[in-house]
Amino acid sequence: MEASKAEAYDKGCKKGDAGDCFNLALIYQQGLGGTKKDEAQAASLFQKACDKGHLEACNDLGIAYAEGQGVRRDPKQAVALFEKTCKANDGKGCYNLGFAHTMGIDGAQDLAGAAALYEKACNRGYSEGCFSIGVAYARGTGVAQDPVSAAVFFNKGCEAGNMQCCSSLGAAYMNGTGVKQDQKRAVALFEKTCNAGMPGGCLNLGFAHLQGNGVEKNVERAKLLFQRGCELGLRPACDAYRRASKAP
């Protein structure tokens, strides 16, 4: 199936279809359907698609330059590509540019600039930006610490389906940080994130059941939730499971 798709995308790309060039690049990048992984070929195809105005291809090409995947590592070129997509109102591009500023890949770190870009990304519908600007306000990184603003952005990202935002919003409601304390709402958010496979959500939900916060105290349910978080790879959940199992 993927081989036939690759052939079709190749034909379309040769005819100048940017979307087909992009899709073919993904096949080479990931080595899908028996196609040999070829990061250099993927980067070349991302370039073709980007030159034709395909913003997602420009973002992926920027990541390739940032990490040296299939091309020589070139942070300046990466930043230029992210700037291009952000200026075109692409939320992912603004997020990538913000992350570049956070990491200082093209020089000095610029946390204030990064925060502004994460906010742009969020407002343009890229939920990872909502999480990052929420964390920035929660910690006071690049912006003045403001738990209320943090909760606003976590809520926005959660509504867009970002489980990291939902988990952080749940913690805010559990503790009354930046919002009026509402432990029942916190529990609902932790349950949502746990059901989505986020181990931190299972851990937090387990503590809620263990302590009877926002839900009836249920030690056995808490153990199962800690175990679930542990199975999903979160060491603190494994530790919580062991402690709960040893408790009289």
VEXFISE-155216 format. One line per 5 residues: number of its first residue (from 1); their letters; for each residue z, x, y of N, C-alpha, C, O. Coordinates in pm, whole numbers, always signed. Atoms other than C-alpha are relative to their C-alpha. Example, Ala and Ser with C-alpha at 12.3 -4.5 7.8 and 13.67 -1.06 7.14 Angstrom:
<kezas>
1	as	+0,+89,-119,+780,+1230,-450,+0,+90,+120,+66,+194,+118 | -6,-82,-119,+714,+1367,-106,+73,-77,+109,+90,-26,+220 .
</kezas>
This chain:
<kezas>
1	meask	+0,+83,-120,+0,+0,+0,+0,+87,+126,-81,+67,+216 | -7,-86,-117,+101,+272,+248,-125,+86,+15,-169,+115,+126 | +121,-82,-5,-203,+481,+150,-114,-77,+65,-188,-24,+148 | +105,+82,-60,-435,+193,+237,+27,-26,+147,-65,-33,+228 | -37,+16,-141,-242,+137,+558,-37,+124,+79,-89,+115,+190 .
6	aeayd	+30,-126,-68,-281,+503,+646,-149,+11,+28,-189,+54,+136 | +146,-5,-18,-657,+480,+595,-44,-94,+113,-127,-59,+196 | +34,+97,-104,-676,+169,+812,+43,+49,+137,-31,+37,+235 | -48,-53,-127,-463,+327,+1084,-85,+117,+48,-110,+134,+167 | +83,-116,-35,-674,+641,+1070,-132,-45,+62,-178,+12,+161 .
11	kgckk	+126,+53,-54,-991,+441,+1127,+21,-55,+140,-56,-28,+232 | -28,+59,-130,-834,+248,+1412,+29,+105,+105,-13,+94,+220 | -35,-106,-94,-697,+563,+1570,-125,+73,+48,-139,+104,+166 | +124,-69,-36,-1037,+732,+1560,-87,-83,+94,-170,-30,+167 | +74,+88,-90,-1175,+429,+1740,+72,-16,+134,+23,-84,+225 .
16	gdagd	-71,+2,-128,-916,+477,+2014,+114,-98,+11,+162,-124,+122 | -111,+96,-3,-646,+226,+1916,+133,+75,+3,+169,+140,-95 | -126,-74,-16,-315,+367,+2046,+105,-43,-101,+180,+40,-153 | -97,+50,+96,-107,+144,+1821,-23,+56,-139,+73,+88,-209 | +32,-56,+131,-288,+267,+1510,+34,+148,-5,+82,+197,-107 .
21	cfnla	-37,-142,-5,-241,+629,+1619,+152,+15,-16,+200,+102,-87 | -146,-4,+7,+130,+561,+1664,+48,-29,-142,+132,+43,-196 | -42,+36,+136,+167,+390,+1325,-35,+109,-101,+42,+134,-194 | +38,-109,+89,-21,+671,+1153,+94,+119,+20,+128,+188,-76 | -95,-108,-28,+208,+922,+1325,+131,-23,-75,+189,+71,-130 .
26	liyqq	-125,+31,+70,+510,+744,+1177,-12,+28,-149,+82,+75,-212 | +22,-27,+142,+360,+769,+830,+9,+149,-28,+74,+190,-125 | -8,-145,+19,+313,+1145,+867,+140,+53,+30,+187,+144,-38 | -133,-47,-38,+651,+1189,+1034,+101,-20,-112,+186,+65,-137 | -98,+37,+102,+838,+1018,+751,-49,+25,-143,+28,+11,-238 .
31	glggt	+55,-22,+133,+606,+1102,+460,+0,-126,-83,+44,-126,-198 | -4,+130,+67,+561,+737,+367,-114,-19,-99,-223,+36,-83 | +104,+45,+94,+372,+593,+70,-78,+111,-67,-197,+96,-92 | +69,-108,+68,+291,+923,-94,-73,+95,+95,-125,+197,+51 | +61,-90,-97,+153,+1074,+226,+92,+119,+22,+212,+101,+43 .
36	kkdea	-81,-120,-17,+273,+1432,+261,+55,+4,+142,-18,-14,+239 | -63,-10,-132,+520,+1472,+546,-62,+114,+78,-75,+226,+27 | +67,-102,-82,+352,+1660,+829,+39,-26,+146,-24,-105,+216 | -51,+24,-135,+548,+1679,+1154,-98,+44,+108,-102,-16,+215 | +99,-46,-98,+273,+1873,+1332,-108,-106,+21,-149,-134,+134 .
41	qaasl	+101,+105,-9,+18,+1603,+1252,+57,-123,+69,-10,-188,+149 | -67,+113,-65,+269,+1337,+1355,+5,+22,+151,-26,-69,+228 | -10,-30,-143,+323,+1508,+1691,-136,-11,+68,-147,-60,+180 | +136,+8,-56,-51,+1535,+1746,-41,-146,+21,-104,-180,+121 | +34,+142,-9,-90,+1163,+1681,+85,-72,+105,+37,-161,+174 .
46	fqkac	-83,+56,-108,+205,+1075,+1904,-62,+34,+135,-64,-49,+226 | +63,-42,-124,+28,+1274,+2175,-121,-86,+32,-139,-129,+146 | +119,+84,-20,-296,+1077,+2126,+40,-138,+49,-18,-191,+144 | -44,+135,-37,-112,+746,+2146,+62,+0,+138,+40,-91,+218 | -67,-10,-130,+96,+859,+2442,-103,+12,+112,-90,-51,+217 .
51	dkghl	+105,-19,-101,-216,+970,+2631,-69,-132,+34,-127,-148,+141 | +62,+131,-20,-341,+613,+2590,+101,-103,+51,+72,-223,+57 | -98,+90,-62,-22,+468,+2741,+99,-66,-93,+168,-159,-52 | -94,+58,+96,+179,+391,+2425,+138,+62,+25,+162,+177,-12 | -128,-55,-46,+536,+432,+2558,+90,+44,-115,+159,+145,-104 .
56	eacnd	-86,-39,+112,+711,+440,+2221,-47,+133,-58,+34,+215,-101 | +53,-128,+46,+480,+723,+2116,+43,+113,+93,+76,+222,+48 | -46,-100,-97,+569,+909,+2437,+146,+36,-24,+184,+152,-16 | -140,-27,+30,+938,+870,+2353,+15,+85,-124,+93,+181,-125 | -11,-77,+125,+891,+999,+1999,-55,+141,+18,-4,+236,-41 .
61	lgiay	+53,-133,-29,+681,+1287,+2128,+105,+80,+79,+122,+199,+56 | -106,-65,-75,+961,+1366,+2374,+111,+51,-92,+161,+162,-75 | -102,-41,+97,+1211,+1375,+2087,-49,+120,-81,+28,+212,-110 | +57,-113,+74,+976,+1606,+1896,+11,+129,+81,+46,+234,+27 | -11,-119,-87,+967,+1846,+2193,+147,+41,+19,+177,+160,+26 .
66	aegqg	-142,-31,-18,+1345,+1821,+2238,+58,+71,-122,+145,+157,-109 | -58,-53,+124,+1411,+1908,+1874,-90,+102,-71,-50,+161,-171 | +91,-94,+64,+1110,+2123,+1791,-54,-51,-132,-64,+25,-229 | +53,+62,+121,+968,+1884,+1532,-152,-5,+6,-209,-92,+73 | +147,+0,+5,+604,+1971,+1465,-64,+62,+122,-186,+77,+127 .
71	vrrdp	+46,-68,-121,+574,+2138,+1806,+105,+105,+37,+218,+100,-11 | -97,-97,-47,+737,+2434,+1974,+100,-72,+91,+61,-152,+177 | -103,+67,-80,+1067,+2323,+2127,-24,+27,+149,-41,+141,+191 | +30,-11,-143,+1011,+2252,+2496,+79,-108,+74,+28,-217,+97 | -85,+100,-66,+1301,+2074,+2673,-62,-56,+129,-46,-175,+158 .
76	kqava	+61,+48,-125,+1109,+2053,+3002,-105,-107,-29,-112,-208,+41 | +101,+98,+37,+822,+1871,+2834,+65,-128,-51,+18,-239,-22 | -73,+117,+50,+1068,+1642,+2657,+50,-86,+117,+30,-207,+118 | -54,+73,-117,+1235,+1548,+2987,-113,-67,+78,-99,-180,+124 | +114,+57,-73,+896,+1494,+3152,-49,-127,-69,-85,-224,-2 .
81	lfekt	+45,+119,+75,+799,+1248,+2877,+100,-114,+15,+60,-229,+32 | -100,+105,-16,+1128,+1061,+2901,-3,-57,+142,+15,-177,+161 | +13,+48,-139,+1089,+1042,+3280,-118,-95,+13,-112,-196,+83 | +121,+83,-4,+741,+899,+3230,+28,-140,-53,-11,-239,+8 | -25,+131,+60,+861,+620,+3003,+105,-78,+77,+95,-200,+90 .
86	ckand	-103,+69,-79,+1169,+543,+3211,-60,-59,+127,-28,-172,+165 | +65,+49,-122,+958,+512,+3525,-90,-120,-29,-119,-200,+60 | +82,+115,+41,+743,+265,+3329,+88,-117,-46,+40,-210,-111 | -95,+107,+32,+1057,+47,+3287,+28,-15,-148,+58,-125,-196 | -31,+2,+142,+1105,+140,+2923,+147,+38,-20,+188,+149,+14 .
91	gkgcy	-143,-23,+15,+1473,+108,+2834,+32,+117,-90,+124,+194,-62 | -25,-111,+92,+1456,+350,+2544,-26,+133,+69,+47,+230,+47 | +31,-123,-74,+1296,+611,+2771,+114,+37,+93,+151,+154,+104 | -114,-26,-89,+1580,+574,+3022,+121,+49,-79,+194,+138,-35 | -111,-45,+86,+1832,+609,+2740,-22,+145,-43,+70,+227,-34 .
96	nlgfa	+29,-136,+44,+1660,+922,+2608,+18,+101,+114,+69,+211,+94 | -15,-87,-116,+1651,+1069,+2958,+149,+18,+33,+193,+127,+67 | -144,-9,-22,+2019,+988,+3001,+66,+94,-100,+152,+174,-64 | -57,-86,+104,+2101,+1157,+2671,-35,+147,+27,+46,+236,+4 | +42,-136,-35,+1901,+1463,+2781,+90,+55,+110,+127,+172,+107 .
101	htmgi	-90,-43,-107,+2116,+1477,+3096,+141,+24,-54,+209,+119,-13 | -133,-17,+61,+2434,+1433,+2888,+9,+134,-71,+109,+205,-60 | +0,-124,+80,+2338,+1724,+2663,-40,+122,+82,-18,+236,+40 | +46,-112,-83,+2193,+1934,+2945,-109,+80,-68,-109,+203,-61 | +101,-74,+77,+1887,+2019,+2735,-96,+76,+89,-160,+171,+44 .
106	dgaqd	+94,-66,-91,+1687,+2121,+3042,+74,+68,+116,+23,+78,+227 | -78,-64,-105,+1960,+2300,+3233,+143,-50,-2,+201,-70,-108 | -140,+41,-9,+2299,+2188,+3357,+18,-147,-40,-72,-229,-22 | -38,+137,+30,+2471,+1874,+3233,+7,-80,+129,+45,-28,+234 | -9,+89,-116,+2449,+1578,+3471,+54,-133,-50,-21,-226,-80 .
111	lagaa	-63,+119,+58,+2698,+1317,+3355,-15,-123,+89,-28,-234,+40 | +19,+113,-91,+2666,+1102,+3667,-142,-54,-11,-163,-175,-16 | +140,+42,+18,+2288,+1097,+3633,-21,-68,-133,-96,-165,-142 | +11,+62,+132,+2323,+1018,+3265,+53,-142,+2,-9,-233,-53 | -60,+134,-5,+2552,+723,+3335,-93,-100,+69,-108,-213,+24 .
116	alyek	+92,+88,-73,+2306,+578,+3587,-118,-38,-88,-167,-151,-83 | +115,+26,+88,+2027,+608,+3332,+39,-90,-117,-40,-175,-158 | -45,+88,+108,+2231,+448,+3054,+10,-144,+52,-24,-239,-19 | -9,+134,-57,+2297,+155,+3286,-139,-61,+17,-160,-179,-11 | +138,+48,-10,+1924,+127,+3358,-52,-43,-137,-113,-149,-150 .
121	acnrg	+47,+32,+135,+1851,+134,+2986,+57,-133,-48,-14,-215,-106 | -65,+124,+40,+2103,-143,+2924,-63,-119,+71,-94,-221,+9 | +56,+110,-79,+1965,-358,+3204,-145,-28,-35,-197,-136,-5 | +138,+20,+44,+1616,-310,+3061,-8,-38,-148,-115,-34,-209 | +0,+58,+133,+1724,-445,+2723,+20,+96,-115,+1,+57,-231 .
126	ysegc	-22,-96,+109,+1803,-128,+2527,+150,+9,-23,+222,+69,+57 | -144,+18,+20,+2145,-196,+2375,+76,+130,-20,+196,+135,+7 | -69,-130,+12,+2223,+169,+2295,+47,+46,+138,+151,+111,+152 | -41,-33,-136,+2232,+214,+2672,+125,-73,+39,+210,-18,+109 | -120,+78,-31,+2491,-64,+2698,+123,+66,-60,+229,+72,+3 .
131	fsigv	-113,-66,+64,+2713,+116,+2451,+37,+128,+74,+155,+153,+100 | -27,-128,-65,+2677,+452,+2624,+61,-17,+139,+152,+56,+176 | -57,+20,-133,+2745,+318,+2975,+138,-64,-13,+227,-38,+68 | -132,+56,+26,+3034,+115,+2834,+102,+110,-31,+214,+108,+22 | -88,-113,+33,+3185,+432,+2685,+27,+84,+125,+139,+131,+146 .
136	ayarg	-18,-79,-123,+3125,+614,+3015,+106,-63,+90,+191,+8,+144 | -100,+67,-83,+3326,+351,+3205,+137,+1,-67,+239,+13,+1 | -128,-1,+71,+3594,+341,+2935,+71,+135,+14,+193,+142,+25 | -58,-135,-4,+3644,+719,+2952,-1,+63,+138,+66,+164,+162 | +14,-61,-132,+3553,+784,+3314,-88,+123,-5,-59,+225,+58 .
141	tgvaq	+93,-113,+16,+3263,+1009,+3219,-124,-23,+85,-210,-104,+51 | +114,+15,-90,+3017,+1043,+3507,+13,-116,+96,-66,-130,+189 | -31,+113,-88,+3162,+730,+3668,+152,-11,+8,+223,+46,-75 | -145,+24,-7,+3508,+622,+3782,+41,-87,-118,-27,-184,-152 | -48,+77,+115,+3708,+492,+3487,+23,-146,+41,+89,-173,+141 .
146	dpvsa	-6,+142,-36,+3681,+113,+3486,-10,-84,-128,-121,-116,-172 | +3,+75,+126,+3782,-81,+3173,-67,-137,+10,-122,-187,-88 | +65,+131,-17,+3655,-409,+3319,-152,+15,-14,-217,-61,-86 | +144,-25,+12,+3303,-270,+3363,-38,+40,-141,-143,+1,-191 | +26,-40,+138,+3326,-112,+3019,-16,-124,-88,-110,-135,-167 .
151	avffn	+4,+122,+81,+3399,-452,+2864,-124,-83,+30,-183,-143,-60 | +121,+75,-38,+3114,-614,+3058,-122,+56,-72,-203,-21,-125 | +117,-60,+65,+2862,-367,+2917,+10,-9,-152,-92,-28,-220 | -14,+18,+144,+3007,-382,+2566,-39,-143,-39,-102,-165,-142 | +35,+140,+26,+2971,-761,+2584,-151,-20,+5,-209,-91,-78 .
156	kgcea	+145,+13,-14,+2613,-733,+2701,-72,+59,-122,-166,-1,-174 | +61,-63,+117,+2525,-495,+2419,+27,-78,-127,-60,-89,-214 | -35,+79,+119,+2707,-706,+2162,-87,-123,-9,-135,-159,-117 | +86,+119,-1,+2513,-1014,+2268,-143,+34,-41,-217,-51,-91 | +134,-45,+39,+2197,-808,+2209,-3,+47,-145,-107,+90,-195 .
161	gnmqc	-4,-35,+142,+2313,-735,+1854,+44,+141,-32,+29,+185,-146 | -45,-137,+24,+2456,-385,+1896,+143,-4,-56,+236,-42,+14 | -130,+11,+65,+2744,-359,+1649,+103,+98,+54,+222,+70,+51 | -95,-92,-63,+2898,-53,+1816,+63,-66,+122,+182,-52,+147 | -52,+72,-117,+2931,-263,+2130,+97,-110,-43,+201,-128,+19 .
166	csslg	-87,+107,+50,+3081,-551,+1932,+135,+56,-44,+239,-3,-19 | -123,-63,+47,+3335,-317,+1774,+88,+42,+118,+209,+20,+117 | -75,-44,-117,+3436,-170,+2110,+53,-120,+79,+164,-115,+133 | -45,+122,-68,+3455,-518,+2263,+118,-61,-75,+211,-112,-14 | -112,+50,+81,+3679,-623,+1975,+128,+76,+30,+235,+16,+42 .
171	aaymn	-117,-81,-32,+3913,-334,+2049,+55,-37,+138,+176,-41,+158 | -43,+39,-134,+3920,-437,+2415,+78,-132,-5,+182,-145,+60 | -69,+128,+11,+4018,-794,+2324,+132,+12,-77,+229,-56,-45 | -123,-17,+78,+4276,-678,+2070,+111,+56,+87,+227,+16,+75 | -100,-68,-82,+4452,-461,+2328,+11,-55,+142,+102,-18,+216 .
176	gtgvk	+1,+51,-137,+4369,-656,+2646,-41,+106,+100,+16,+115,+209 | +48,-109,-86,+4182,-361,+2794,-125,-43,+74,-234,-48,+16 | +114,+42,-81,+3956,-477,+3076,-35,-147,-16,-123,-197,+54 | +19,+144,+23,+3970,-836,+2946,+137,-61,-29,+232,+10,-59 | -123,+68,+39,+4238,-1096,+2889,+16,+12,-152,-77,-17,-227 .
181	qdqkr	-22,-21,+144,+4393,-1023,+2550,-28,-128,-78,+18,-236,-42 | +37,+114,+85,+4250,-1249,+2280,-19,+56,-141,-130,+94,-180 | +5,-66,+130,+4335,-1123,+1934,-86,-77,-101,-144,-18,-191 | +86,+77,+92,+4157,-1408,+1756,-146,+35,+22,-223,+48,-74 | +138,-39,-27,+3834,-1318,+1932,-26,+142,-51,-134,+172,-101 .
186	avalf	+13,-136,+50,+3895,-954,+1845,-26,-1,-150,-113,+70,-200 | +17,+9,+146,+3929,-1046,+1477,-141,-47,-35,-203,+6,-128 | +136,+51,+26,+3602,-1242,+1488,-103,+111,+21,-200,+121,-55 | +94,-109,-26,+3425,-940,+1638,+11,+108,-107,-91,+163,-149 | -16,-99,+106,+3574,-701,+1381,-63,-50,-131,-124,+27,-205 .
191	ektcn	+59,+57,+121,+3467,-937,+1103,-152,+9,+5,-217,+40,-94 | +146,-9,-19,+3115,-947,+1244,-51,+141,-26,-153,+159,-93 | +46,-137,+16,+3089,-570,+1253,+22,+49,-143,-61,+124,-197 | -24,-38,+139,+3244,-524,+909,-107,-58,-91,-159,+10,-179 | +105,+65,+80,+2998,-774,+760,-135,+67,+20,-223,+60,-66 .
196	agmpg	+125,-71,-28,+2721,-571,+925,+0,+142,-57,-96,+217,-39 | -5,-131,+64,+2835,-262,+735,+55,+112,+86,+34,+230,+57 | -63,-102,-84,+3026,-85,+1013,+141,+27,-52,+227,-60,-46 | -132,-28,+58,+3322,+91,+852,+115,-13,+99,+225,-53,+61 | -105,+13,-100,+3517,+98,+1179,+44,-145,+18,+161,-173,+43 .
201	gclnl	-32,+142,-9,+3497,-281,+1194,+91,-42,-114,+184,-121,-94 | -84,+32,+117,+3644,-304,+843,+140,+57,+17,+239,-8,-17 | -130,-62,-24,+3922,-62,+938,+82,-82,+100,+199,-112,+76 | -71,+78,-102,+4013,-257,+1252,+41,-138,-50,+149,-188,-20 | -31,+132,+57,+3996,-588,+1067,+114,+12,-101,+200,-75,-111 .
206	gfahl	-109,-24,+95,+4218,-442,+797,+134,+12,+71,+233,-45,+25 | -125,-14,-76,+4481,-342,+1055,+46,-135,+54,+166,-165,+57 | -35,+133,-50,+4466,-692,+1202,+68,-83,-108,+168,-150,-82 | -60,+74,+112,+4541,-843,+860,+133,+63,-42,+226,-8,-78 | -123,-70,+40,+4805,-579,+784,+115,-34,+93,+229,-49,+50 .
211	qgngv	-103,+21,-101,+4992,-645,+1107,+14,-145,+45,+108,-180,+116 | -4,+140,-41,+4915,-1015,+1150,-36,-20,+145,+21,-105,+213 | +46,+11,-139,+4738,-968,+1482,-128,-84,+8,-235,-40,-33 | +116,+88,-15,+4508,-1262,+1557,-40,-70,-127,-135,-148,-129 | +30,+60,+129,+4512,-1366,+1194,+129,+3,-82,+217,+84,-55 .
216	eknve	-121,+1,+82,+4774,-1451,+931,+14,+132,-76,-84,+183,-130 | -25,-128,+68,+4932,-1138,+783,-35,-14,-148,+6,-108,-215 | +44,+4,+139,+4774,-1059,+448,-26,+145,-45,-133,+200,-22 | +7,-141,+39,+4841,-715,+300,-111,+24,-102,-181,+126,-95 | +102,-19,+103,+4611,-762,+2,-141,-3,+61,-229,+74,+22 .
221	rakll	+128,+6,-70,+4323,-861,+227,-22,+129,+79,-133,+182,+84 | +9,-125,-76,+4398,-559,+443,-43,+115,-91,-129,+195,-53 | +36,-106,+94,+4376,-330,+138,-149,-6,-36,-217,+97,-41 | +142,+15,+35,+4037,-472,+44,-90,+46,+115,-195,+106,+93 | +79,-39,-117,+3911,-418,+397,+4,+152,+21,-98,+212,+55 .
226	fqrgc	-9,-145,-9,+4040,-60,+407,-88,+65,-107,-158,+163,-82 | +82,-52,+110,+3874,-1,+70,-148,-10,+33,-226,+81,+4 | +140,+19,-40,+3548,-142,+205,-40,+107,+102,-146,+168,+91 | +29,-103,-100,+3565,+90,+506,-10,+138,-62,-93,+219,-21 | +3,-128,+71,+3638,+382,+275,-130,+17,-76,-192,+123,-73 .
231	elglr	+126,-4,+76,+3341,+297,+54,-120,+23,+91,-221,+78,+49 | +107,-21,-98,+3127,+298,+369,+7,+139,+65,-74,+173,+151 | -2,-140,-40,+3234,+656,+430,+94,+38,+113,+83,+148,+167 | -90,-30,-111,+3512,+636,+690,+133,+51,-54,+208,-23,-117 | -121,-62,+56,+3795,+876,+605,+128,-68,+46,+217,-90,-37 .
236	pacda	-124,+70,-40,+4061,+702,+821,+23,-129,-78,+137,-169,-101 | -14,+121,+81,+3989,+385,+620,+55,+36,-138,+136,-37,-195 | -52,-47,+130,+4051,+581,+298,+149,+30,+13,+227,-5,-75 | -142,-33,-22,+4380,+710,+443,+83,-128,+14,+193,-137,-40 | -72,+126,-19,+4480,+358,+549,+16,-73,-133,+119,-134,-159 .
241	yrras	-6,+64,+132,+4399,+228,+200,+110,+63,-86,+186,-7,-153 | -102,-68,+80,+4618,+493,+36,+141,-35,+49,+231,-60,-31 | -132,+34,-54,+4908,+422,+271,+40,-143,-34,+154,-170,-72 | -29,+140,+28,+4882,+46,+222,+29,-21,-148,+112,-104,-185 | -20,+13,+145,+4864,+88,-156,+135,+54,-43,+193,+6,-141 .
246	kap	-131,-59,+35,+5181,+301,-160,+117,-80,+56,+230,-67,+9 | -108,+75,-64,+5376,+64,+61,+64,-98,-98,-7,-158,-179 | -69,+93,+92,+5641,-144,-123,-37,-144,+28,+11,-235,-40 .
</kezas>
